[in-house]
Amino acid sequence: MLDKNSHIPIYIQIEEILKQRIYLEEYKIGENIPSERELSVQFDVSRMTVRQSITNLVNSGLLYREKGRGTYVANPKLEQPLMGLTSFTEDMRARGMEPSSKVLRFEKIVPPIDIAGDLMLDPGEEVFFVTRIRSANSKPMAIERTYIPVKVYPELDEKKIMGSLYALIEAKFHQKIGNAIQQMEAAIVAKEDGKYLQINSAAPVLIIKRTSYLADGVPFELVRSTYRADRYKFISEIKR
């Protein structure tokens, strides 16, 4: 129940009540919640107050809006630890989900100067450039653009890249993966990526750039991944 004499703002109280209803599955995943008008009548507050509560829950990933249809309970976001070097395939299988890939592009190119520098390539050296949609249980999660030095894996082809690159390197090529350097930033999805990820043009995404190295220090991959922000959140443990 709302306590209108409380020092806690009304919109936060409503937000907590809606959270509780979601956690108790009164509002189930994929189902729409009552409209702003219905909730404003229920709580005896203005629609603007209700809208602020719902917006906060949308921003936190518990709810999502569909234009002209209403507001729905979202699937819980996948937590991705920022510790340990694992592939997308390994991450999804560890969660009991079935990973899959769709290759949009596979070709040899001379990479841009900054990519060549990160991969320690000489001018003119080629890479395999691979664009893949990465899905879990048939739902698109991310789009990856990967650069792999041809001189490191000259026998690579489109068929081999369908699964986990890391598994291929360790099981097929018998090489040990060492470490990676990773950067992360928030952005608004590019129009082309939004189409593949099935999100609208104003949707937020998480951009990860990762350069991975073999145990001997040789860089074998640079990947720029665009993750759906409504399905992913990244966590890390920080010690003093």
DRENPA-3360 file (N, C-alpha, C; in nm, 2 decimals, always signed):
BEGIN
1 = MLDKNSHI = +0.08/-0.12/+0.00/+0.00/+0.00/+0.00/+0.09/+0.12/+0.00 ~ +0.04/+0.23/-0.06/+0.11/+0.36/-0.06/+0.09/+0.43/+0.07 ~ +0.20/+0.49/+0.11/+0.20/+0.57/+0.23/+0.23/+0.72/+0.19 ~ +0.12/+0.79/+0.17/+0.14/+0.93/+0.11/+0.20/+1.03/+0.21 ~ +0.21/+0.98/+0.34/+0.28/+1.07/+0.44/+0.42/+1.03/+0.46 ~ +0.47/+0.93/+0.38/+0.61/+0.89/+0.39/+0.70/+0.99/+0.33 ~ +0.83/+0.99/+0.38/+0.93/+1.07/+0.32/+0.98/+1.01/+0.19 ~ +0.94/+0.89/+0.16/+0.98/+0.82/+0.03/+0.88/+0.87/-0.08;
9 = PIYIQIEE = +0.94/+0.92/-0.19/+0.85/+0.98/-0.29/+0.75/+0.87/-0.34 ~ +0.63/+0.92/-0.38/+0.53/+0.83/-0.43/+0.57/+0.74/-0.54 ~ +0.64/+0.80/-0.64/+0.68/+0.72/-0.76/+0.77/+0.61/-0.73 ~ +0.86/+0.63/-0.62/+0.95/+0.52/-0.58/+0.87/+0.41/-0.51 ~ +0.77/+0.45/-0.43/+0.69/+0.35/-0.37/+0.61/+0.26/-0.47 ~ +0.56/+0.33/-0.57/+0.49/+0.26/-0.68/+0.59/+0.17/-0.75 ~ +0.71/+0.22/-0.78/+0.81/+0.14/-0.84/+0.84/+0.01/-0.77 ~ +0.85/+0.02/-0.63/+0.88/-0.10/-0.55/+0.76/-0.20/-0.55;
17 = ILKQRIYL = +0.64/-0.14/-0.55/+0.52/-0.23/-0.56/+0.52/-0.31/-0.69 ~ +0.55/-0.24/-0.80/+0.55/-0.31/-0.93/+0.66/-0.41/-0.94 ~ +0.77/-0.38/-0.88/+0.88/-0.48/-0.87/+0.84/-0.60/-0.80 ~ +0.77/-0.58/-0.69/+0.72/-0.69/-0.61/+0.63/-0.78/-0.69 ~ +0.54/-0.72/-0.76/+0.45/-0.79/-0.84/+0.52/-0.87/-0.95 ~ +0.62/-0.82/-1.00/+0.70/-0.89/-1.10/+0.77/-1.01/-1.04 ~ +0.84/-0.99/-0.93/+0.91/-1.09/-0.86/+0.82/-1.21/-0.81 ~ +0.69/-1.17/-0.77/+0.60/-1.27/-0.73/+0.52/-1.33/-0.84;
25 = EEYKIGEN = +0.55/-1.28/-0.97/+0.49/-1.33/-1.09/+0.34/-1.30/-1.10 ~ +0.30/-1.20/-1.03/+0.17/-1.15/-1.06/+0.16/-1.09/-1.20 ~ +0.27/-1.03/-1.24/+0.30/-0.99/-1.37/+0.40/-1.08/-1.43 ~ +0.37/-1.16/-1.53/+0.46/-1.27/-1.58/+0.54/-1.22/-1.69 ~ +0.66/-1.28/-1.71/+0.75/-1.24/-1.82/+0.67/-1.25/-1.96 ~ +0.69/-1.15/-2.04/+0.62/-1.14/-2.17/+0.48/-1.09/-2.17 ~ +0.42/-1.07/-2.05/+0.28/-1.02/-2.04/+0.29/-0.87/-2.02 ~ +0.18/-0.81/-2.06/+0.18/-0.66/-2.04/+0.12/-0.63/-1.91;
33 = IPSERELS = +0.17/-0.52/-1.85/+0.12/-0.48/-1.72/+0.00/-0.38/-1.74 ~ -0.08/-0.35/-1.64/-0.19/-0.25/-1.66/-0.14/-0.12/-1.71 ~ -0.23/-0.05/-1.78/-0.19/+0.07/-1.85/-0.17/+0.18/-1.74 ~ -0.11/+0.29/-1.78/-0.08/+0.40/-1.69/-0.21/+0.45/-1.63 ~ -0.32/+0.46/-1.72/-0.45/+0.51/-1.67/-0.50/+0.41/-1.56 ~ -0.49/+0.28/-1.58/-0.54/+0.19/-1.49/-0.46/+0.19/-1.36 ~ -0.33/+0.21/-1.37/-0.25/+0.21/-1.25/-0.27/+0.35/-1.17 ~ -0.29/+0.45/-1.24/-0.32/+0.58/-1.18/-0.45/+0.58/-1.10;
41 = VQFDVSRM = -0.55/+0.51/-1.15/-0.67/+0.49/-1.08/-0.65/+0.40/-0.96 ~ -0.58/+0.29/-0.98/-0.55/+0.20/-0.87/-0.48/+0.26/-0.76 ~ -0.38/+0.34/-0.79/-0.30/+0.40/-0.68/-0.35/+0.54/-0.64 ~ -0.45/+0.59/-0.71/-0.51/+0.72/-0.68/-0.40/+0.83/-0.69 ~ -0.32/+0.83/-0.80/-0.22/+0.93/-0.83/-0.23/+0.97/-0.97 ~ -0.15/+1.07/-1.01/-0.15/+1.12/-1.15/-0.08/+1.02/-1.24 ~ -0.12/+1.03/-1.37/-0.06/+0.94/-1.47/+0.09/+0.97/-1.48 ~ +0.13/+1.10/-1.46/+0.27/+1.14/-1.47/+0.35/+1.07/-1.36;
49 = TVRQSITN = +0.29/+1.06/-1.24/+0.37/+0.99/-1.14/+0.39/+0.84/-1.17 ~ +0.28/+0.78/-1.22/+0.29/+0.64/-1.27/+0.39/+0.62/-1.38 ~ +0.39/+0.72/-1.47/+0.48/+0.71/-1.59/+0.63/+0.72/-1.54 ~ +0.65/+0.80/-1.44/+0.79/+0.81/-1.39/+0.83/+0.67/-1.33 ~ +0.75/+0.61/-1.26/+0.78/+0.47/-1.20/+0.81/+0.37/-1.31 ~ +0.72/+0.37/-1.41/+0.74/+0.27/-1.52/+0.86/+0.30/-1.60 ~ +0.89/+0.43/-1.62/+1.01/+0.47/-1.70/+1.14/+0.42/-1.62 ~ +1.14/+0.43/-1.49/+1.25/+0.38/-1.41/+1.27/+0.23/-1.43;
57 = LVNSGLLY = +1.16/+0.16/-1.43/+1.16/+0.01/-1.44/+1.20/-0.03/-1.59 ~ +1.16/+0.05/-1.68/+1.21/+0.03/-1.82/+1.36/+0.05/-1.83 ~ +1.41/+0.16/-1.77/+1.55/+0.19/-1.78/+1.63/+0.08/-1.71 ~ +1.58/+0.02/-1.60/+1.65/-0.08/-1.53/+1.64/-0.22/-1.59 ~ +1.56/-0.23/-1.70/+1.55/-0.36/-1.77/+1.44/-0.45/-1.73 ~ +1.36/-0.41/-1.62/+1.25/-0.50/-1.58/+1.13/-0.50/-1.67 ~ +1.11/-0.39/-1.73/+1.00/-0.37/-1.83/+1.05/-0.32/-1.96 ~ +0.97/-0.34/-2.06/+1.00/-0.28/-2.19/+0.87/-0.23/-2.26;
65 = REKGRGTY = +0.88/-0.13/-2.34/+0.76/-0.07/-2.40/+0.76/-0.11/-2.55 ~ +0.64/-0.13/-2.60/+0.62/-0.15/-2.74/+0.52/-0.04/-2.79 ~ +0.56/+0.04/-2.88/+0.48/+0.16/-2.92/+0.35/+0.11/-2.97 ~ +0.24/+0.17/-2.92/+0.11/+0.15/-2.96/+0.05/+0.02/-2.90 ~ +0.13/-0.05/-2.82/+0.08/-0.18/-2.76/+0.08/-0.18/-2.61 ~ +0.17/-0.12/-2.55/+0.18/-0.12/-2.40/+0.31/-0.15/-2.35 ~ +0.32/-0.18/-2.22/+0.44/-0.21/-2.14/+0.44/-0.35/-2.10 ~ +0.55/-0.42/-2.12/+0.56/-0.57/-2.09/+0.67/-0.60/-1.99;
73 = VANPKLEQ = +0.66/-0.71/-1.93/+0.76/-0.76/-1.84/+0.87/-0.82/-1.92 ~ +0.99/-0.78/-1.90/+1.11/-0.82/-1.98/+1.16/-0.95/-1.92 ~ +1.23/-1.03/-2.01/+1.31/-1.14/-1.97/+1.43/-1.08/-1.88 ~ +1.47/-1.15/-1.78/+1.58/-1.11/-1.70/+1.71/-1.10/-1.79 ~ +1.79/-0.99/-1.76/+1.91/-0.98/-1.84/+2.01/-1.08/-1.80 ~ +2.09/-1.12/-1.90/+2.20/-1.22/-1.88/+2.31/-1.14/-1.81 ~ +2.37/-1.20/-1.71/+2.48/-1.14/-1.64/+2.61/-1.19/-1.71 ~ +2.70/-1.10/-1.75/+2.82/-1.14/-1.81/+2.94/-1.09/-1.73;
81 = PLMGLTSF = +3.01/-1.18/-1.65/+3.12/-1.13/-1.57/+3.23/-1.08/-1.66 ~ +3.29/-0.97/-1.61/+3.41/-0.91/-1.68/+3.54/-0.97/-1.62 ~ +3.53/-1.10/-1.60/+3.65/-1.18/-1.55/+3.65/-1.31/-1.63 ~ +3.77/-1.35/-1.66/+3.78/-1.48/-1.74/+3.76/-1.45/-1.89 ~ +3.84/-1.53/-1.97/+3.83/-1.51/-2.11/+3.75/-1.63/-2.17 ~ +3.63/-1.61/-2.20/+3.54/-1.71/-2.26/+3.48/-1.67/-2.39 ~ +3.43/-1.76/-2.47/+3.37/-1.73/-2.59/+3.22/-1.71/-2.57 ~ +3.15/-1.66/-2.67/+3.00/-1.64/-2.66/+2.94/-1.78/-2.65;
89 = TEDMRARG = +2.99/-1.88/-2.72/+2.93/-2.01/-2.72/+2.95/-2.07/-2.58 ~ +3.06/-2.06/-2.52/+3.09/-2.11/-2.38/+2.99/-2.04/-2.28 ~ +2.98/-1.91/-2.30/+2.89/-1.84/-2.20/+2.75/-1.88/-2.21 ~ +2.70/-1.90/-2.33/+2.56/-1.94/-2.34/+2.53/-2.08/-2.30 ~ +2.62/-2.17/-2.33/+2.61/-2.31/-2.29/+2.62/-2.32/-2.13 ~ +2.70/-2.24/-2.07/+2.71/-2.24/-1.93/+2.58/-2.20/-1.86 ~ +2.50/-2.13/-1.93/+2.37/-2.08/-1.88/+2.25/-2.18/-1.92 ~ +2.29/-2.29/-1.99/+2.19/-2.38/-2.03/+2.11/-2.34/-2.16;
97 = MEPSSKVL = +2.17/-2.24/-2.23/+2.11/-2.19/-2.35/+2.18/-2.25/-2.48 ~ +2.11/-2.25/-2.59/+2.17/-2.31/-2.71/+2.22/-2.20/-2.80 ~ +2.35/-2.18/-2.82/+2.41/-2.08/-2.90/+2.40/-2.11/-3.05 ~ +2.39/-2.01/-3.13/+2.40/-2.03/-3.27/+2.45/-1.90/-3.34 ~ +2.50/-1.92/-3.46/+2.56/-1.81/-3.53/+2.51/-1.80/-3.68 ~ +2.50/-1.68/-3.73/+2.47/-1.67/-3.87/+2.57/-1.57/-3.93 ~ +2.65/-1.63/-4.02/+2.76/-1.55/-4.09/+2.70/-1.46/-4.19 ~ +2.72/-1.33/-4.18/+2.67/-1.23/-4.27/+2.78/-1.20/-4.37;
105 = RFEKIVPP = +2.90/-1.21/-4.33/+3.01/-1.17/-4.42/+3.14/-1.25/-4.38 ~ +3.21/-1.30/-4.48/+3.34/-1.36/-4.46/+3.43/-1.34/-4.58 ~ +3.53/-1.26/-4.56/+3.62/-1.23/-4.67/+3.76/-1.18/-4.62 ~ +3.85/-1.19/-4.71/+3.99/-1.14/-4.68/+3.99/-0.99/-4.71 ~ +4.05/-0.91/-4.62/+4.06/-0.76/-4.65/+4.19/-0.72/-4.59 ~ +4.24/-0.60/-4.64/+4.34/-0.53/-4.57/+4.27/-0.44/-4.46 ~ +4.30/-0.46/-4.34/+4.23/-0.39/-4.23/+4.26/-0.24/-4.22 ~ +4.18/-0.16/-4.16/+4.21/-0.02/-4.13/+4.34/-0.02/-4.05;
113 = IDIAGDLM = +4.40/+0.10/-4.05/+4.53/+0.12/-3.98/+4.53/+0.08/-3.83 ~ +4.42/+0.13/-3.76/+4.41/+0.11/-3.62/+4.40/-0.04/-3.59 ~ +4.32/-0.12/-3.67/+4.30/-0.26/-3.65/+4.44/-0.33/-3.67 ~ +4.51/-0.29/-3.78/+4.64/-0.35/-3.81/+4.73/-0.33/-3.70 ~ +4.73/-0.21/-3.64/+4.82/-0.18/-3.53/+4.79/-0.27/-3.41 ~ +4.66/-0.29/-3.37/+4.62/-0.37/-3.26/+4.66/-0.51/-3.28 ~ +4.66/-0.56/-3.41/+4.69/-0.70/-3.43/+4.84/-0.72/-3.47 ~ +4.92/-0.61/-3.46/+5.07/-0.61/-3.48/+5.10/-0.66/-3.63;
121 = LDPGEEVF = +5.02/-0.61/-3.72/+5.04/-0.65/-3.86/+5.12/-0.54/-3.94 ~ +5.20/-0.59/-4.03/+5.27/-0.50/-4.12/+5.18/-0.44/-4.23 ~ +5.21/-0.32/-4.28/+5.12/-0.26/-4.39/+5.10/-0.36/-4.50 ~ +4.97/-0.37/-4.54/+4.93/-0.46/-4.65/+4.89/-0.60/-4.61 ~ +4.93/-0.64/-4.48/+4.89/-0.78/-4.44/+4.74/-0.79/-4.43 ~ +4.69/-0.91/-4.47/+4.54/-0.93/-4.47/+4.49/-0.99/-4.34 ~ +4.36/-0.97/-4.32/+4.29/-1.04/-4.22/+4.16/-1.11/-4.28 ~ +4.11/-1.21/-4.21/+3.97/-1.25/-4.24/+3.88/-1.16/-4.16;
129 = FVTRIRSA = +3.79/-1.10/-4.23/+3.69/-1.01/-4.17/+3.56/-1.09/-4.17 ~ +3.50/-1.11/-4.05/+3.39/-1.19/-4.03/+3.28/-1.11/-3.95 ~ +3.16/-1.11/-4.01/+3.05/-1.05/-3.94/+2.95/-1.16/-3.91 ~ +2.91/-1.17/-3.78/+2.82/-1.28/-3.73/+2.71/-1.22/-3.64 ~ +2.59/-1.28/-3.66/+2.49/-1.25/-3.56/+2.50/-1.37/-3.46 ~ +2.51/-1.34/-3.33/+2.52/-1.44/-3.23/+2.39/-1.45/-3.15 ~ +2.33/-1.57/-3.15/+2.20/-1.58/-3.09/+2.20/-1.69/-2.98 ~ +2.10/-1.68/-2.89/+2.09/-1.78/-2.78/+1.94/-1.82/-2.78;
137 = NSKPMAIE = +1.92/-1.95/-2.79/+1.78/-2.00/-2.80/+1.70/-1.93/-2.92 ~ +1.78/-1.91/-3.03/+1.72/-1.85/-3.15/+1.69/-1.70/-3.14 ~ +1.73/-1.64/-3.03/+1.70/-1.50/-3.01/+1.83/-1.42/-3.03 ~ +1.84/-1.32/-3.12/+1.96/-1.24/-3.14/+2.01/-1.17/-3.01 ~ +2.13/-1.19/-2.98/+2.19/-1.13/-2.86/+2.30/-1.02/-2.90 ~ +2.37/-1.05/-3.00/+2.48/-0.96/-3.04/+2.52/-0.97/-3.18 ~ +2.58/-0.87/-3.23/+2.64/-0.88/-3.37/+2.79/-0.86/-3.35 ~ +2.87/-0.95/-3.41/+3.02/-0.94/-3.39/+3.09/-0.91/-3.52;
145 = RTYIPVKV = +3.18/-0.82/-3.52/+3.27/-0.80/-3.64/+3.41/-0.84/-3.60 ~ +3.46/-0.94/-3.65/+3.59/-1.00/-3.61/+3.70/-0.99/-3.72 ~ +3.82/-0.96/-3.67/+3.93/-0.95/-3.76/+4.04/-1.06/-3.71 ~ +4.07/-1.15/-3.80/+4.16/-1.26/-3.77/+4.28/-1.26/-3.87 ~ +4.40/-1.24/-3.82/+4.52/-1.24/-3.91/+4.53/-1.36/-4.00 ~ +4.53/-1.35/-4.13/+4.54/-1.46/-4.22/+4.67/-1.54/-4.20 ~ +4.78/-1.47/-4.16/+4.91/-1.53/-4.14/+4.91/-1.63/-4.02 ~ +4.82/-1.60/-3.93/+4.81/-1.69/-3.81/+4.72/-1.81/-3.84;
153 = YPELDEKK = +4.61/-1.79/-3.91/+4.52/-1.91/-3.94/+4.49/-1.91/-4.09 ~ +4.58/-1.94/-4.18/+4.56/-1.93/-4.33/+4.45/-2.03/-4.37 ~ +4.43/-2.14/-4.30/+4.33/-2.24/-4.34/+4.19/-2.21/-4.30 ~ +4.17/-2.10/-4.23/+4.04/-2.06/-4.18/+3.94/-2.05/-4.30 ~ +3.81/-2.10/-4.28/+3.71/-2.07/-4.38/+3.58/-2.05/-4.31 ~ +3.48/-2.02/-4.39/+3.35/-1.98/-4.33/+3.28/-2.10/-4.25 ~ +3.30/-2.22/-4.30/+3.25/-2.33/-4.22/+3.31/-2.35/-4.08 ~ +3.44/-2.33/-4.08/+3.51/-2.34/-3.95/+3.47/-2.23/-3.85;
161 = IMGSLYAL = +3.43/-2.12/-3.90/+3.40/-2.01/-3.81/+3.25/-2.01/-3.76 ~ +3.17/-2.11/-3.80/+3.03/-2.11/-3.76/+3.02/-2.13/-3.61 ~ +3.11/-2.20/-3.54/+3.10/-2.23/-3.40/+3.19/-2.14/-3.32 ~ +3.25/-2.19/-3.21/+3.33/-2.11/-3.12/+3.48/-2.10/-3.18 ~ +3.52/-1.98/-3.20/+3.66/-1.96/-3.25/+3.76/-2.01/-3.15 ~ +3.73/-1.99/-3.02/+3.82/-2.03/-2.91/+3.83/-2.19/-2.91 ~ +3.72/-2.26/-2.92/+3.73/-2.40/-2.93/+3.80/-2.45/-3.05 ~ +3.79/-2.38/-3.16/+3.86/-2.42/-3.28/+4.01/-2.41/-3.26;
169 = IEAKFHQK = +4.05/-2.30/-3.20/+4.19/-2.27/-3.18/+4.25/-2.37/-3.08 ~ +4.18/-2.40/-2.98/+4.24/-2.50/-2.88/+4.23/-2.64/-2.92 ~ +4.12/-2.68/-2.98/+4.09/-2.82/-3.01/+4.15/-2.86/-3.15 ~ +4.14/-2.77/-3.25/+4.18/-2.81/-3.38/+4.32/-2.76/-3.41 ~ +4.36/-2.64/-3.36/+4.49/-2.59/-3.39/+4.59/-2.62/-3.28 ~ +4.54/-2.67/-3.16/+4.62/-2.71/-3.05/+4.71/-2.59/-3.00 ~ +4.65/-2.47/-2.99/+4.72/-2.36/-2.93/+4.65/-2.31/-2.80 ~ +4.73/-2.25/-2.72/+4.68/-2.21/-2.59/+4.65/-2.06/-2.59;
177 = IGNAIQQM = +4.53/-2.03/-2.55/+4.49/-1.89/-2.55/+4.54/-1.82/-2.42 ~ +4.59/-1.70/-2.43/+4.65/-1.64/-2.31/+4.56/-1.54/-2.24 ~ +4.55/-1.42/-2.30/+4.48/-1.31/-2.23/+4.41/-1.22/-2.34 ~ +4.34/-1.12/-2.29/+4.28/-1.03/-2.38/+4.27/-0.89/-2.32 ~ +4.27/-0.79/-2.40/+4.24/-0.65/-2.35/+4.11/-0.61/-2.41 ~ +4.02/-0.56/-2.32/+3.88/-0.53/-2.35/+3.84/-0.39/-2.31 ~ +3.77/-0.33/-2.40/+3.71/-0.19/-2.37/+3.56/-0.20/-2.39 ~ +3.49/-0.12/-2.32/+3.34/-0.12/-2.32/+3.28/+0.02/-2.32;
185 = EAAIVAKE = +3.18/+0.04/-2.40/+3.11/+0.17/-2.40/+2.97/+0.16/-2.44 ~ +2.89/+0.25/-2.40/+2.75/+0.25/-2.43/+2.73/+0.34/-2.56 ~ +2.62/+0.30/-2.64/+2.60/+0.37/-2.76/+2.45/+0.35/-2.80 ~ +2.41/+0.43/-2.91/+2.28/+0.40/-2.97/+2.30/+0.31/-3.09 ~ +2.22/+0.22/-3.11/+2.24/+0.12/-3.21/+2.24/+0.18/-3.35 ~ +2.34/+0.13/-3.44/+2.34/+0.17/-3.58/+2.22/+0.11/-3.65 ~ +2.18/+0.18/-3.75/+2.05/+0.14/-3.82/+2.07/-0.01/-3.87 ~ +2.18/-0.04/-3.93/+2.20/-0.18/-3.99/+2.19/-0.28/-3.87;
193 = DGKYLQIN = +2.26/-0.25/-3.76/+2.27/-0.34/-3.65/+2.13/-0.36/-3.59 ~ +2.06/-0.25/-3.58/+1.92/-0.26/-3.52/+1.83/-0.36/-3.59 ~ +1.85/-0.36/-3.73/+1.77/-0.45/-3.81/+1.81/-0.60/-3.77 ~ +1.93/-0.63/-3.76/+1.98/-0.76/-3.73/+1.95/-0.80/-3.59 ~ +1.95/-0.71/-3.50/+1.93/-0.74/-3.36/+1.78/-0.73/-3.32 ~ +1.70/-0.69/-3.41/+1.56/-0.68/-3.40/+1.52/-0.58/-3.28 ~ +1.58/-0.46/-3.29/+1.55/-0.35/-3.19/+1.54/-0.22/-3.27 ~ +1.47/-0.13/-3.21/+1.44/+0.00/-3.29/+1.56/+0.09/-3.30;
201 = SAAPVLII = +1.55/+0.19/-3.38/+1.67/+0.27/-3.41/+1.72/+0.36/-3.30 ~ +1.64/+0.37/-3.19/+1.68/+0.46/-3.08/+1.73/+0.37/-2.96 ~ +1.74/+0.24/-2.98/+1.77/+0.15/-2.87/+1.91/+0.16/-2.82 ~ +1.94/+0.15/-2.69/+2.08/+0.15/-2.64/+2.14/+0.02/-2.66 ~ +2.27/+0.02/-2.69/+2.35/-0.11/-2.70/+2.48/-0.09/-2.62 ~ +2.55/-0.20/-2.60/+2.68/-0.21/-2.53/+2.78/-0.25/-2.64 ~ +2.88/-0.17/-2.65/+2.99/-0.20/-2.75/+3.11/-0.25/-2.68 ~ +3.16/-0.37/-2.72/+3.28/-0.43/-2.66/+3.38/-0.44/-2.77;
209 = KRTSYLAD = +3.50/-0.39/-2.74/+3.61/-0.41/-2.83/+3.71/-0.50/-2.75 ~ +3.75/-0.61/-2.81/+3.84/-0.71/-2.74/+3.95/-0.75/-2.84 ~ +4.07/-0.74/-2.79/+4.19/-0.80/-2.86/+4.24/-0.91/-2.78 ~ +4.24/-1.03/-2.85/+4.28/-1.15/-2.77/+4.42/-1.20/-2.82 ~ +4.49/-1.26/-2.73/+4.63/-1.31/-2.75/+4.65/-1.45/-2.72 ~ +4.74/-1.52/-2.80/+4.78/-1.65/-2.76/+4.87/-1.64/-2.64 ~ +4.90/-1.76/-2.59/+4.99/-1.76/-2.47/+5.13/-1.71/-2.50 ~ +5.17/-1.71/-2.62/+5.30/-1.66/-2.66/+5.30/-1.51/-2.69;
217 = GVPFELVR = +5.18/-1.44/-2.67/+5.17/-1.30/-2.69/+5.13/-1.26/-2.83 ~ +5.11/-1.35/-2.92/+5.07/-1.32/-3.06/+4.92/-1.29/-3.06 ~ +4.88/-1.17/-3.11/+4.73/-1.14/-3.12/+4.67/-1.22/-3.23 ~ +4.56/-1.29/-3.20/+4.49/-1.38/-3.30/+4.35/-1.33/-3.33 ~ +4.30/-1.23/-3.27/+4.17/-1.18/-3.29/+4.14/-1.04/-3.24 ~ +4.07/-0.96/-3.32/+4.02/-0.84/-3.27/+3.87/-0.84/-3.30 ~ +3.78/-0.83/-3.20/+3.64/-0.83/-3.23/+3.57/-0.71/-3.17 ~ +3.48/-0.66/-3.24/+3.39/-0.55/-3.20/+3.25/-0.60/-3.19;
225 = STYRADRY = +3.20/-0.62/-3.07/+3.07/-0.68/-3.05/+2.97/-0.57/-3.01 ~ +2.85/-0.58/-3.06/+2.74/-0.49/-3.03/+2.63/-0.57/-2.96 ~ +2.61/-0.55/-2.83/+2.52/-0.63/-2.75/+2.39/-0.56/-2.73 ~ +2.28/-0.63/-2.73/+2.15/-0.57/-2.69/+2.15/-0.53/-2.54 ~ +2.14/-0.40/-2.51/+2.14/-0.36/-2.37/+2.02/-0.41/-2.29 ~ +1.91/-0.45/-2.36/+1.80/-0.50/-2.29/+1.81/-0.64/-2.25 ~ +1.92/-0.71/-2.30/+1.93/-0.85/-2.27/+2.07/-0.88/-2.20 ~ +2.15/-0.78/-2.18/+2.28/-0.81/-2.12/+2.31/-0.70/-2.02;
233 = KFISEIKR = +2.38/-0.75/-1.91/+2.44/-0.66/-1.82/+2.58/-0.72/-1.78 ~ +2.68/-0.63/-1.76/+2.81/-0.68/-1.73/+2.84/-0.65/-1.59 ~ +2.90/-0.75/-1.52/+2.93/-0.73/-1.38/+3.08/-0.76/-1.35 ~ +3.13/-0.70/-1.25/+3.27/-0.73/-1.21/+3.28/-0.72/-1.06 ~ +3.38/-0.80/-1.01/+3.41/-0.80/-0.87/+3.54/-0.71/-0.85 ~ +3.53/-0.61/-0.76/+3.64/-0.52/-0.74/+3.69/-0.54/-0.59 ~ +3.82/-0.56/-0.58/+3.87/-0.58/-0.44/+3.97/-0.46/-0.42 ~ +3.98/-0.43/-0.29/+4.07/-0.33/-0.25/+4.20/-0.39/-0.20;
% end
